[in-house]
Amino acid sequence: MRKFGIVVLGFVLFTAVADAQQVVLDKIIAVIGNSVILQSDIEGLNAQYQVQNQHPDKCLLTQNLITQKLLVQQAAVDSIDVKEDELQQEIDRRMRSMTQRAGGQDKLEQFLGRSLLQYKEEIRGDVKEMMVAQKMQAHITEKLNTTPQDVRDYFRKIPTDSLPTFNKEVEVAEIVFEPKLSKEEKDIYRQKAQDLLDRIKKGEDFATLATAYSQDPGSAAQGGDVGFADRNTFVKEFTGWAFRLKAGEYSPVFESPDYGFFFLQVLERRGEQVHVRHILITPPITPESLDRAKGKADTIYKLVAKYHTPDVFSHIATDYSDDKETKYNGGLMLNPNNVEVRTSFIPTDKLDPQVALVVDTMKVGGVSKPVLYTDERGKKSYRIFYLKSVIDAHKANLEQDFPKIKAFATDDKINRTVSQWFAKKRKETYIKIDPKYQACPVLKDWATASSAQVNP
């Protein structure tokens, strides 16, 4: 369906990996204004893709680097920059991701051939440049507005035989009943967390115990270390303690309703960011708590079945559902695959398989009996589903699909605007490209110097 041209920027996740592999190349591939691109820059990006078992086209990598340099140079003119805390947060996010993929900090450092601290400093400049370029591109398109007429004009330009077919879509609402432990059941696991905290305070190693006992899959392998993060990173109970304590201090054991029992230690404070490590103990669902959830679900189902109307279901979902994302929306589930346009219409091929299995047997306006549901973390709950509406598979049309077509039209306008900006900017900028790379189809006509030859 997407009829627009190339997406101009395809930034890679990590850079400087070529340095870790001791690749030393110094040939100049391109000169862009007052910036240069070296062969080692391209090889570094290519090496990172290969680590992820991908084999990108080096012509596209070179084009990405050229467009990034143009954006950064304009950003300096327009006083667009990245704040230090934003940069640090992005670097820490990357380190957590890389550490997890490598199987631990030791393995990652072994691959890099240096400490994470040293590596983070080495990539700081590259990451900042990428973030500045992204901000500049967003600045170019921030004032764009797609009007209803723009949508109609975009749709009319699509040849009839090229109109896409949209899959069957459904609107589904739910009421969720999560099993809840009694105080006595939870106290067993609160005490487990307290025992671990006591052992640490008596001298046992935090990282060792976190690796052995913490049930946070994202940090246990790193000894509970989550790196630097800001106030928006954690759940509110965690944030409250993380930003209250001084470096070196421990929190008491505290509970997060969504995860279980935590305790943490602050390692370092840096402005509005904090470096912490923690241990999480998650109480398992007991058969008794699951039975209690089913009993409540059965009672509510009888109420819904007796007085069922769309408004009744919506009010009951708001009053009784345990799902924070849907209860204040009348129980309606939103399409998780379309973050640009918030819509409750979900293609059946993108619907959760467990939900699809139930909905497939229902008629519009029907309500299911309570069903046992298991989420991606293995957490069980009972759910009642209501099939609000169905749109059968069909050829795209403005009446039914205006929000989707508007998203396509907006993307098209953004890409055309960015492409036009680059076309203008590259004519105004001194650009030389090595003949080998200038032969790339995507780099044709990019060189503005009288000769494509660059200095060796």
DALINUR-V816807 format. One record per helix or strand of 2 or more residues. SS is the DSSP state (@ for helix, = for strand). FROM is the first residue (numbers start at 1). TO is the last residue. If there is no record, write none. Layout:
ss=SS from=FROM to=TO
ss=SS from=FROM to=TO
This chain:
ss=@ from=17 to=20
ss== from=28 to=32
ss== from=35 to=38
ss=@ from=39 to=51
ss=@ from=58 to=77
ss=@ from=84 to=102
ss=@ from=105 to=112
ss=@ from=116 to=141
ss=@ from=148 to=156
ss=@ from=160 to=162
ss== from=165 to=166
ss== from=169 to=178
ss=@ from=183 to=201
ss=@ from=206 to=213
ss=@ from=220 to=222
ss== from=225 to=229
ss=@ from=236 to=242
ss== from=254 to=256
ss== from=260 to=270
ss== from=273 to=281
ss=@ from=287 to=307
ss=@ from=310 to=320
ss=@ from=327 to=329
ss== from=346 to=347
ss=@ from=348 to=350
ss=@ from=353 to=359
ss== from=371 to=374
ss== from=380 to=391
ss== from=394 to=395
ss=@ from=398 to=428
ss== from=431 to=433
ss=@ from=435 to=438
ss=@ from=441 to=443
